[in-house]
Each structure stands twice: as structure tokens, then as C-alpha cells.
């Protein structure tokens, strides 16, 4: 082991997946030190033309090979790549890889140490196995979308980022890392199947417990949040306040000049406050309109209240904590992000 | 190695964290086979009283020990637990663990093989290290909240689940698994620091590339989606449609009886369609009101268009694909979720 080694130094990954979930997973594995070959069809991954900057970001640090898997020459070249691989990631519609001769059974019969990871919308078996889908569909099927948007409003796909896709990428890295540990002990690889929609279902787990524990509440009852959310300030800028705990609630009321709210017997616990969320948030919203955001953030932080500016995308790097992390990398003119933790991070994984 | 072994069989985790992000991370490690001791203060984790059902779900399969770390007796008992530990997870405010004598430097000086993972809102160093915060604050600071909600509306914390918290849990499992692999090769453990807000920043990565590639568009320009989102049907039920690709768009227009939209020169690509998202979604919304949801889902799936019912939380298990996965477990009367992949899953991790 050399001093510069990373957790996955020496691990060779062949990534047959396209677009976002598979390639973002193998990017993170590359950031942990793996070498990744991204196999693309003739003309390249569709993301190259659809979103060139996202393509460049998600595939940085990878070797790219264009292969026509419908030709014997392409399949031969892929077999050579696979002979040296520890991990294969693929995101074809279920059955396609096997039809091309590169399914998990074929490949693991030749090399039982291989870790074969499939990512697809609904998994490789079951009634939806062949169904097309995107992030919004996966969130819908597992119920997550039904509690999204305003508590009193309709279901709304407004989460800002494709949560199911990104979660599936993260679960794929979790499964592949666990499979590498298992292989070190057991000697054999694994055949992993990650349904993107199932990843979304797992994200729902804590909320599902809350829902079942509360006896199947309505969306409004489950999702109403008092003193928790976004508020507009006098200068038109927005801030986020997150006062769940009683001590934060009391400090907030004092800081905004509404100590009377602390004494209101209806507002004694977070659960009871959420029942009056509209009334409480309206009172807070009125108070917040009396000062500019900068004043509020300073004032509330001095009172040890959870508050943050809602930064625009253009402002992120002006934030002193974001600068402290040093996670923003450049891929040409495009910003990319390092792994969000220290202790294992591979510094400087930038564009090839 | 026994046949029933899992990837983390034999790995001992001491979890000092409370509430959601740390305990949900160690739950997933327990689901991979680790044994987890959850150390709680006298009277227990605050989540027990705040949300008993979520507490039961997130801490299932763990041994629970109540210790007063302010007493010598409690600290002695913790030292005994730590002597046998491979991994420590803690979520105190930065500096607290060290003050109690259980910081990473103290513990790793005694046992360099230890993997010490801290989870906190903003990380253990930097200007926000001591700041309180919750999910909404982390999403705000890194800019994710500024593109959430309706494309033309204000920032809105309506994602349905606490995305930053859950992502931080997933990144913690990624980092701990990678550290276990590194320890097998290098012999020594790692000191890992996961800022929850940095996890949210990493989730923003593909969108950040899209934003930079498009030359800093407004929220409305960045987030407008044509033929992608939630739509109401005649019976008042909602469905999700995700037609990004041109071939899905063409099939959709034909299926809803609007082939004229295919021929509209303004709608030739997804990017150009998104510029007219309001017009397109209004036309589709009108068409969808002509039939009940069940009819539309059948009709659109027959045309190979990405469509899904927006299931209520109460309906999830009626879905045939959700039943196929078999991921729903019971913790008493509360539903919980297995790891969302096959190939490594530990079956039957249920309530103690």
C-alpha cells in the first residue's frame, strides 16, 4: 500500500450505464480511488448532447470508450475490458444486457469474483420491470410524491433535484462497497439489482413510521410544520428557519419580539404547534418582514436559533462555510463537487 | 465464513448519535450485518418521546444501552464498549465528544484501527461549526432550496422527506464502508467528518452543472419542465408523467389525441419544449381531465410512455411492483423498509 492510496485504488470498474444514476454512482467510486471505464454507444452517451455540462461533470476522471455492442468487434473489445474488471455497472432496460451476452449469469459464470450491479427504474423482475420511467414516476409509485409540495396543496414534483435517481446512485455505491467487503471474505462476487423506485421507498422509511404511528393522518396533518420552513424578509430575500425543539421555539419567539407566543397554552409542544402551523407561520412571517435578511440571520444566530439564508445557486461560494469545505471543483467552466466528507477524500479529481 | 454471513457480520458499531441521521445510517449498516449498540442518555434518545414510531423503526435490530456520560460510571461502561468497537458514529455538536473524553484523537490514540465517524450540520470546523440547524437550513445554505417549489414560485421546503439528513446518512455509510476496505489494506482506521449540509451540496452536483452550462438561468428557466410532473385526472386522482425524450413526447401526444403538438416547430426538443412548459402542460392537463386515472395509466403504458399513479401512503402496498420487492417489514404496527437492492440483503431484520 502506497501513501497516496485511496479506499478503491486498484479496483477496476466497467460502467455500461448512461445518463445520470449509474454514471453518478461510478463517479463517486472513482472519487474513492477506483479506475472507471465508461462504455458508450457509437456517438456517445445521450447526455453528451442533451446536457453537455452535466455529462462532463458526471463522467470526469473516467476513461471513455465508444463501442458498438451490436457488432462482434465491439463485443470482443468489451469482453477484454470485462476480463480485467472487478465491478460492472449497467442500466439497460431489464433483459437487454443478457440479450447482448453480457448479463450477470453469463459474466459471473466466467468470473465468479465479479460484482455485477444493475440499476433500473423498477428492478429486473416484477410487473413493472419493462416499464419506462423517470424520477417523477419513481417518487409517485412509492407514495413520496403524495406528501410533496404544500401541506394543503396537490402532489408536486418540486424537490429541486432528482431525489430517487440520486438516492439510487448512493444505494448502488453502498451495495458495491459492501460486496467488495464480502468478496474479500467469501471469495465470490455478487449480483446486485437496484430498483430506483425502491431507493425512493427506502427514503420514505422515517416518514412512513411517522405516518403509521400517527394513525394514517392526512397530508396536511402529516406535513404541516410550525416555525419550520422558508420566510421572506423586508429586503425580499428569503431565509430558512428550523425550530422543532421547544428551546429553539422559545428563543425564536423572544428574538422576534413575540414572547406572548411562548405562553400560549396551545403551543406547548412541536406536535401541538404543528396543528396551528398556519397561525404561527403567519405571525412569524409578519415579524420577519420588519427587518432585512442579514439582520435577522445575525440576530437569530446570536440567539442560537437554527436559521440560514436561502442562497441562490449563484451565491453558494460566497458562503464562508461552503468555502471552508473546499468541495467545489472546476470541470472547465462548470462547477462540480467532491465527496462530502473528510478523512477519505481523494483531492483534486478534476476533468481529464 | 458461514453461509448466513452478511457483508458486515462481525463488525461492531457503537452509535452515540441521536434522532435521525446517525441512527438511520447505523440501521443500514445493521441491515448489512453489523452489530450495533445504540448508546442513549438517561431517559433515552429524544426521538423516543417526540416520535416513538420513528424511533422504533430507525433503531430496530440494535442493542440499546442508556449511559450518563457525565458520570464516571457511564464513561467507564462506554470505554468498555469502545474497546471492542470497529466503528464509532457520533452526532454531538462539534467539540462535545472531545470534551467528554471521547473525541477521535483520544480514541484513535488508543486504537488506531477504529473508524470514527462524526455527523453534524456543518462539519467540525469552520464558521458554522457551532451553529444549530435542521434539514431545511442545510438545504438553504447550499442553494438547493432556491430551486425547490414551483418554477415560478418562492423557495419551498416541500420535498416530502428530509433530503439532506437522509443523504448524509447514506454518505456516512459510503464513507464507513470505504474506510473498512481501506483498513483491510492499510491496517489503520479513519477519522471521518460528514457535514450534513455538504451532503446536500453533493446532491446538487448534476443540477449545478446544468445551471453553469446554461449560463446562470433563472429558477423558472432552470426548473420549468414540459410534459414532466403531476397531472390531475377526471376522477380527481393524480398521476405522474415523465416525457423527457422525444420518442416519449411523440407517443404521449398521439396517445392523448394531440398529434398536432408533435408537429409544432416550437416543440422539437426537450429544451425548447421546456421554454413553453406552461402552454404544453396546460394542454396536457386539459386532455388528462377527460378520463379517469386508471384508464390513462393503462392507455399510456400500452403506448410505452413513462406514467405512474401518484400513490397515497396508504396505498403503497396495493402496488404490484412494491409487493414484488417484498421490502416492507413490520415493527409492531409500523411499516419499515429493507435495503432497496437484492444480492446482499439481510432478510428479516425486524423489531427486537
Interface residues (C-beta under 8 A of the other chain):
Chain A: X1 X5 X6 X7 X8 X20 X24 X28 X32 X50 X51 X52 X53 X54 X56 X57 X58 X122 X123 X125 X126 X127 X128 X131 X132 X133 X134 X135 X136 X137 X138 X139 X140 X141 X142 X143 X144 X145 X146 X147 X148 X149 X150 X154 X155 X156 X157 X158 X159 X160 X161 X162 X163 X166 X167 X168 X170 X171 X172 X173 X174 X175 X177 X178 X179 X180 X181 X182 X184 X185 X186 X190 X191 X192 X193 X194 X195 X197 X198 X199 X201 X202 X203 X204 X205 X206 X207 X208 X209 X210 X211 X212 X213 X214 X216 X222 X223 X225 X228 X229 X230 X232 X238 X239 X240 X241 X242 X244 X248 X270 X271 X301 X304 X305 X306 X307 X308 X309 X310 X311 X312 X313 X314 X315 X316 X319 X320 X321 X322 X324 X325 X327 X331 X333 X334 X335 X336 X337 X338 X339 X340 X341 X342 X343 X344
Chain B: X1 X5 X6 X7 X8 X20 X24 X28 X32 X50 X51 X52 X53 X54 X56 X57 X58 X122 X123 X125 X126 X127 X128 X131 X132 X133 X134 X135 X136 X137 X138 X139 X140 X141 X142 X143 X144 X145 X146 X147 X148 X149 X150 X154 X155 X156 X157 X158 X159 X160 X161 X162 X163 X166 X167 X168 X170 X171 X172 X173 X174 X175 X177 X178 X179 X180 X181 X182 X184 X185 X186 X190 X191 X192 X193 X194 X195 X197 X198 X199 X201 X202 X203 X204 X205 X206 X207 X208 X209 X210 X211 X212 X213 X214 X216 X222 X223 X225 X228 X229 X230 X232 X238 X239 X240 X241 X242 X244 X248 X270 X271 X301 X304 X305 X306 X307 X308 X309 X310 X311 X312 X313 X314 X315 X316 X319 X320 X321 X322 X324 X325 X327 X331 X333 X334 X335 X336 X337 X338 X339 X340 X341 X342 X343 X344
